[in-house]
Amino acid sequence: MSALQVTIFLLVGGGAPLVVATRDPLRQAILASFFGILLGILFFVLQAPDVALSEIVIGAVALPLMILLSLAKIRGGER
């Protein structure tokens, strides 16, 4: 296993608890986006570029966008 793979594994392993431990939904959406990018990089390093592209599109763009839109709709109804 290369040093790059070990580094990415450690970043992914450290990033997951950060996403779960965050209480503010806005910050959690931002951290989930970074975590999706880290997972995409991990898949790319593990020579799965098709899975990496899918993860980046879904995990780093679509999911945080849906969370942010949901938060905006919920917070917009409070006013």
Secondary structure as UniProt FT lines:
FT   HELIX           3..21
FT   HELIX           25..45
FT   TURN            46..47
FT   HELIX           49..57
FT   HELIX           58..62
FT   HELIX           63..77
//
